[in-house]
Amino acid sequence: MNLDNNAHSVFLLHYHLVLVVKYRRQVFDDGISSRAKEIFEYIAPNYNITLEEW
């Protein structure tokens, strides 16, 4: 567990992202899901983000 800190605080944030589509249609197939994962993995190091589960 890595804690982030600055001059006045120490913190650890966890986010749970849920993508919902209108009328529950099947929009995210395997190809789109894998591409989205690639994008998240590419962006994550720039913001010190750890992707724990996909």
C-alpha positions, 0 to 999 in steps of 0.5 A: 500500500503506497500512500500519497502525501503532500505538505499537509496531508497523507491520502490513499484513494481508490476509485470504482469506475462503472460505464453504463450505456443507455437501454443496457445495449451491448456496446462494449464487445471484447475488441472495444474492452481490450482497446480501452484497457490498453488506453488505461494502461498507457495513461496510468503511469503518467498519473501514478495510477494502478489498475487493479482489476479489469 
